[in-house]
Amino acid sequence: MKLKFPTAYTILFALIALVAIATWFVPAGEYERVANEALGRDVPVPGTYETVEPNPQGIIDVFLAPIAGFYDPGSYEAQAIDVSLFVLVIGGFLAVVTKTGAIDAGIGTAMRRLKGREKWMIPIMMALFAAGGTIYGMAEESLAFYALIIPVMIAAGYDALTGVAIIMLGAGVGTLGSTINPFATVIASDAAGISFTDGINLRLALLVACWLACVAYVMRYAARVRTEPGRSVVADLEQSNKTHFLKASIGDEIVFTGRHKIILVVFAASFGVMIWGVSAGGWWMAEMSALFLVAALIIGVIDWMGEETFVTTFVDGARDLLGVALIIGIARGIVVVMDAGNMTDTVLFWAEGAVEGLGEVAFINTMFGLQAGLSFLVPSSSGLAVLTMPIMAPLGDFSGVERSLVVTAYQSASGLVNLITPTSAVVMGGLALGRVPYDRWIRFMVPLLILLSVIIMVGLSIATMG
């Protein structure tokens, strides 16, 4: 019998168990923490690490972890429940829009008008997502775009993975090359005691170089798939993905009515309002969920589908994304177990010792590698910044490395790892939405990860010697 790669659920649960086992062997420790008013958080104090009473995680903790990934059972503090609820609302919203036939009609019309020029959608959309990543760290909100982009890519003759890559690599490379991203660059710079504009030229150069590499890589893959569909990484899922994402035959002459156009205007405006709300209005998951609920209601009224049809369609759409919502909570459970076992600060302490006494080039590249390793454990860019920068940035002073380079090494490593890490709800949720198995995504990403790593390390090394 041919062995199959396990599902995302099994991978994540296995990681929870492995982290729990590690808490029995990794010494427990903590840094002292002080309140930082500028960051609005407690930050670790360099030189204060000490071992504490171990708290190894047992079998009960392993099974509680997926639940704790949604909310803290002790304090009832929200963890990933807000993101999961947002995904369910998005599912209902998209189902309502699909029910109207507006998306199918719009895609069909767009494909006929773009005949022969479809490939240029890839760099355009990746540029837009990269802008969101570099400006405000576009992450969880990108989950809303999968059901929109992937059908367009499949209708254009590409595959589901092409759509996933456009969104995940577009937003991801933008975050990797964050210039003014408040959730990465600004927080990390504040924690390092420097202005966020320090080092911005290098980060802009890395953003452009890495974006060009990603665009070229995706366009090359997409062109190969369109010419030879059998070379798609998800070739065996081609028919099922077409059935899932294309509710009607795009080749059919679907009448694109005035009502369809109005619905698509509301549909597009919803995403525009979401981007404004997150970047300028202080919104997060609750407000975004409410936005798409209201948008679904408005579209239901425009289509005049009736109360019962609307409710049934919305609930069915939410049900379709229930698996994605579960994956997001389970992924968060890994970090819950690690924090409960008091492992996080110990790993940071080991990283602190690894860079002491190194020369400039060796220091910055080791820092990049260490931050990449820590990013697997702490997928949150803001969480990693608050955890590591107060400790790691001052170490650059002893090696003659500017603190802005330490910040750039951190954000580049965090952005790179968050393109593939299974501890990220954005990665696992996006792959689930795109119906791309995790092992296929890794196979697709390995050459690109090597290329991006080389670009980043060369850039950091040149800047250090400059």
N, C-alpha and C positions, 0 to 999 in steps of 0.2 A: 504493500500500500504506500502511495506517495505521501510523504510528510508535508503538511501545510504549515505555513508560517502562522503563528497564533494571531488572534484578533487583537485590536488595540486594548480591549478590556483586559485580556489576559496579560498582555505586556505590562500594563500599568499596575495591575494587582501584583504581578511578580516583582516589580520594582519596589512597591510598598513593602512586600515581605523581605526583600534584600536589604532595604534601608533599616527595617526593624531589626534584622539579624546584626547589622553593623553596629547598632546602638549597644550591643552586648560586648563589643570589642574596642570600639573607638572611645577613648577617654572623654568623659563629660567635662565641659569647661565653659566659662563665661568671661566676657569682658565687663568691666564696670561701664555703665551707661549714664550719660547726662542729657538733659533736655537741650535741644538746639532750637531756639525760637525761629531762626531763619528757615529751617527745614520743617518745623512743626512736628519733629519726631525726636526720640531718644537715639543718640549715636554712641558707638563704642569709644572708649578712651584708650589710646595707645599705651602699651606697657602695663596694663592692668589685668591681663589674662591670668586666671587661676582655675585650677580644677575644682569641680563641685561634685556633689553627691550624684552618682550615676542614676539615670532613670531609664533602664533598658525597656524597650517596647516588646510586649508579649503578643500572644495570638489574639487576645481580645482587642488590643490596640490596632492590630492589623485589620481586623474586620470592622472596627469603628472608623478607621481612617477614611474610607470613601464617604461615609456619612459626615465626618468632621470636615471633609473637603468642601461640603456645601455650607455647613454652619458649625460653630463650636458648640458641642452638646452641653458644655458646662456653663458658658456665659451667654449662649444663643447669639453670639456675634456672627454676622454674615461672613462667609468665606467666598465660595464661588456660586452661591445660590442666585445672586443677582445676574451674573453672566448667563447661567443656565436658563433663568426665566426669560431673559432677553432673547435667547435663541428660540425658545418656544413661541414667543410672541412673533418673532420674525417668521417662523414657520407658518403661523396662522395668517399673517399679512401676505406672504408670498402666495399662499394657497388661494386667498381671495382674489389677488391680482390675476393669477393664472386662470381661475374660474371664468373671468370675464373674457378671456381670449385675447386680451390686449397685448400680452407679451409675445405670444405666438405670431400674431399679425405684425407686430413691430419688428421682430427678428426677421421674419420672412421678407418684409419690405427692405430692411437694412441690407440683408444678404444679396438681394437682387441689385441694389444700387451700388454695393461695394464689390461686385463681381470682379475678381482679378486683383483687388487691392486689400484683401482681408488681412494680409500679414502686417500692415501698418497699424492695425489696432493694437498689436502687442506692445511696441515701444510707447505709444501714446498712453495706453492705460497704465503701463508700468511706471511711466513718468508721473502720472497723477497720484498713484498709490505711494510712490517714493516721496513725493512732496508731502503727503500726509504723514509719512514716517519721520522725515527729517524735521518737520515743523512741530508736530505735537505727539509723535510716538504712536501713530496709528497701529492698533493691535486688535483688541477684542471687537471693536466696531467694524473691522474688516470682515467679520463673519457674516455680516448682512449682505455682502456682495457676491458670495459664491453662487447662489441660486440665480443671480442675474448674469454673471460673466460666463459661467461654464456652458449654459445652453447656446450662447452666441458662438463660443469657440467650437463646440461640436457641430453646430449648423454650418460653420465655415470650413469644415472638413478636418479639424484638428481633434484632440481628445480631451477628456476631462482633466488629465494632469496638466495640460497646457493652461487651462483656466485656473487651476490651483496655483501653478507657478507664477502666473501674472500677478495674482493678488498677494500670495505669501512672499514671493521674492521681491515684488515691487515695494510693498510696505516694509518688508524686512530689511531690504538694503537701504531704504530711507532711514530706518531706525539705526542701522549699523553705522551710517554716516550722519548721525544726528548733528545738526548745526545749532538749532535753537530749541530743540525738544525739551520742554520743561520737566518731563518725567525721567530723563536720563542725563543729558548734558548739564542742565541748569542745577539739578539736585546734586549731581556728582561734583560739579565745580564749587558749589557752595560748601559741600562737605569737605572739599580739599582746600578751602580757604582762598580761592582765586575767582576771577570773573569768568563767566561762561563764554565770553568772547575770546579769551586766551586760547590760542590753538585752533581758531575757527578756520583759518586758511587750510591747514592740514586736513581737517575733517571734511571740508568742502572738496578738496582734491580726492580724498578717499571715497567720498560719496559718488563723485563723477566716474572715477575709474571702476569702482565696484558695480555701479549701475550699468555702465557700458558692457562690462563682462557678463552680467546677468541677462541683459537684453539680447546680446549676441548668442548666448547659450540657449535661451528659450526659443529664439527665432530659428536657430539651427535645428533644434529638436522638433519644433512645430513643422518646419518645412519637410523634414524627413518623414514625419508621421503622415503628413498629407499626401506625400508621394507614395509611401509604402506603409499603409496602416498596420501591417503586421509587425512593424518595428516599434510600435507604441509600447511603452512600459506596462500599459493596462490594456493590451490588445484583447486579452481573453474576456474583458469586461465591456468591450465595445458595444455590443448589442443591448446589454442590460442598462448601460449608462445612457444610451440613446433613448431607450424606452422610459427611463426615469426622468431625464432632463428635458426631453422634447415631447411634450404632451400631445402635440399634433405634428404632422409632417410639414417640415419647413418648406419643402419643395412645392407644396400645394399653394394655389393662388388664393390665399386667405384675404378677404376683403378688409382693408384697414379703414375702419369707419371713423367718423368724427368723435364718437363716444370713446373709441379706443385711444385716440390721440389725447383726449382730456384725461383719461385714466393714467396714461403714461406720463403726462405732465405732472400729475399729483404724485405718481410713483417716483419720478426723478426728483421732484421738489422735496420729498420726504428725506432722501439721502442728503440733499443739499442742506436742509435744516439740521439734520443730525450732525454733519461735519461742522457747521457753524456752532451748534450747541456745545460740542465737545471742545472745540478749539478756542472759542471766545465766550461762551455762555456759562461755563462751569458745570455743564451737564455730565452725568455718568449714566449707569445702566437703567436706573429707575426712570429718568426723564426720556431716555431713548426708547425704552419699552412703551411708555405712555404715548410717545410720538407715533410709533408704528401701529399701535392700537387705534389711535384716532384716524390715522391714514387709512387703515383697513375699513373702518366704519364709513369714511367719506367715499371710498371707492365702491363699497357695497351699495351705498345710496345712489351714486352715479350710475351704476349698472342696474339698479333697481332689481336686485336679485331676491329680495324678500328676507324677512327676519330668520326663518327656519333654515333656509339655504345658506345664509351668511354664517350663522352659528355653527352649523354642521361642517361647512367648508373650513372655517377657522380652526375648529377643534381637530379636524382631520389633518390639517397642515401642521399644527403643533405636535400631533402624535407622530408625524413623519420624522420630526427632528428630536424626538425624545431620546434616542440613542446618543445623539450628539450632546445633549444636555447632561446625560449621565457621564459621558467620557470627561467632560470638563470638571465635574466634581471629583471624579476618581483621580484625575491628574493632580489636582490640588492636594489630595490626600497624602502624596509622597512628601511634600514639604511639611505637612502637619506632623508626620511621624518623625522626621529629621529634627524639627524644632523641639518636639516633646522629649526626644532623647538627648537633648543638649549637645548635639554634634556640630551644629553650624559654626559656633565660635571656635571650636577646636580645629576644624578644618581651616578657618581663617588664620589661626595662630600658626599652624604649620606653613601656610602660604607666606606669612610674614617672615618666618625664618628662612624660607627658600631663596629670598631675593637679597638678603642682607650681604653686603660686601661685594656685590657683583659690579663689573664695569658697566659703562653706559649702555652699549648695544645689547650686552647679555642681560642687563637688568630689564630693559624695556620689552625685549622679546620673551623673557621669562615671565614678566608681569602679564603680558598678553596671554600666554599659555595658562597661567594660574587663574586669571579671570575667566578664561574659557571653561576651565574645570569647575570653578565656583558657579558659573552660569547654569550648569546642569543641575546643581543643587538649589539655586535660587533663580528661577526663571524671570522673576519680576525685575525689570531694569531699575526701577526706583528703589526696590528693596535691596538689590545688590549694591547700588551706589551708597545708600545709607550705611550698609554693613561694612563695606570694604574701604571706601575712600578715606575716612578719618584715620585708618590704620596704615593703608598702603601709600597714600599720596605723600606723607612726610618722609617715607623711606627713600623717595626719589632724591630728596635733598642730599642724602649721604652718598649717592652714586652720581651726583652731578646731572640728574635728569629733571627737566622742568615738570612741575606738577600737572601742567596742561597735557603733557604727553601721557602721563599716568591715566588721566581722565579719558584721553582718546583710546588708549589701550583697553581700558575697561569697557567703554561703550562699543568698540569694534568687536571685542570678544563676546560681549553679551548679545549684540545683534547677530553675529555669526552663528552662535550656538542656538539662538532662538529661532533659527530657520529649520532646525531638525529635532530639538530636544523633546522627548516624550513627556517631560514634566511640565510642558507648556500647554495650557488649555487652548491657546490660539493655534498651535500646530496640530494637536490631536483633534480639536474641533473642526478646523479647516479641512483636514484630510477626510474626516468622517462626512462632512458636508459634500466634499468632492468625490466621495466613494473611491478614494485612492488608498490602498493598503499601505501601512507604515513602511513595510520592507521595500515596497516599490519606490516610495518617495526617497528612501535612503539610497537605493541603487541609482536613482536619477541624480541625486545631489552630490555624491562623493566627488566626482571630478570638479564640480563647481566649487565645493568647499575648499579643495586643495588650491585652486586658482585664487579664490578670494583671500585665503590665508597668506599666500605668497605676496599678493598685492599689499595687504595690510602690514605684514612684517617688513617688507622692503620700505614702505612709506614711513613706518615708525623708526626704522634704523637710519634712514637718510635724515629725518628730522632730528634725531638724537645727535648725529654727527655734525649737523649744520651749525 
